[in-house]
Amino acid sequence: MNSDIKAGLTAFTIGLVYLAASFSASGSNMVISTPIQPTLFPRIISAGLIISSLSILIPALIKKKRRVIEEKEEIESFFTKERKIVLLSYVIYVALFNILGYKISTFIFSMGILSYLNGRKWKRNLSFSLIFVLTAYYVFSNTLQIQLPIGFFGI
């Protein structure tokens, strides 16, 4: 729960309790010549507290409702442009995996995805792709003894 909502609800509750207490409080036994009773000031304070709490609570609830609606819209638009391109790239990668072999297809795939998502930082994308392909190939072929596709070029 948002801190503004908590603060608004707390102040509203305190204002209501204070207002109820002002109605149950007995007035002074002194004879007062004015029509203003001693409980007027606590009632004004509690009314001010209730109004102030509503001025915090209502905008916070509206903001929360807008945020829920925006999150719902974001959930509905799951397939963004970036996700579609990554998914299409992955399908192409899987299709070319046995044809080009592990090293070439994985290098092209990782280089393409990194270039698309990471911008035009060619040196970093190239070094990461190369290190990833060679490290993964070493782990799969030597450590785990898993044969990876060599492909059409024999690489």
Secondary structure, DSSP 8 states (H G I E B T S, - for coil): --HHHHHHHHHHHHHHHHHHHHHHS---SS--SSS--TTHHHHHHHHHHHHHHHHHHHHHHHHHHHHHHHHHHHHHT-S-HHHHHHHHHHHHHHHHHHHH-HHHHHHHHHHHHHHHHS-S-HHHHHHHHHHHHHHHHHIIIIIS------TTTT-
